[in-house]
Amino acid sequence: LPAFASAVREGADMVELDVRRTSDGEIVVLHDATLSRLWGDERNVADLDLVAVREIGRGHTRIPTFREVLHQIDVPMMVDLNAETVEGALHEVRQADAMARALFVTGNVAALRRLRDLAPDARIGLTWVEQEPPPLALLRELGAEYWNPMFRLVTADRVADVHRMGLKVSTWTVDKPRHMARVVAAGVDAI
């Protein structure tokens, strides 16, 4: 939560986050499936209930629930989900009356199809890591608003093709200024 609040203070237009499901069905905000990288704990978040997840960390360095983030951070959110979190993440977004500011993204096409079935009004972005761009028919089928490729896959021609469809392009993880300059020059809408 402090990191998201800091991003908002610094002028971020949107924050990106990943959601995971605990064993008791709570949706929490954490990038990794396990606690290994940040806490040296090999356990999988999916094997822990919310009480156990709440015991991890100390002070402000804790794993927040998605509900807490939705209620404390009021900018648009790019919600990176997986097949196990579709229903729970959608429920939390609806409960927070945040559908208009939630953009759901994943490279899991089946999860996006499930989301589209459950929520015709959901904003969708198709995350992409393949060398070849996605079939434009797939973006249309999903009712995608964004194509979300890894930054190395961004070219001006690909961005132009997606823009001609009336869609936007976001890209990730762009850490170096020279890469930022390249994707901006290619015409992406968001980094």
Disulfide bonds with the S-S distance in Angstrom:
none
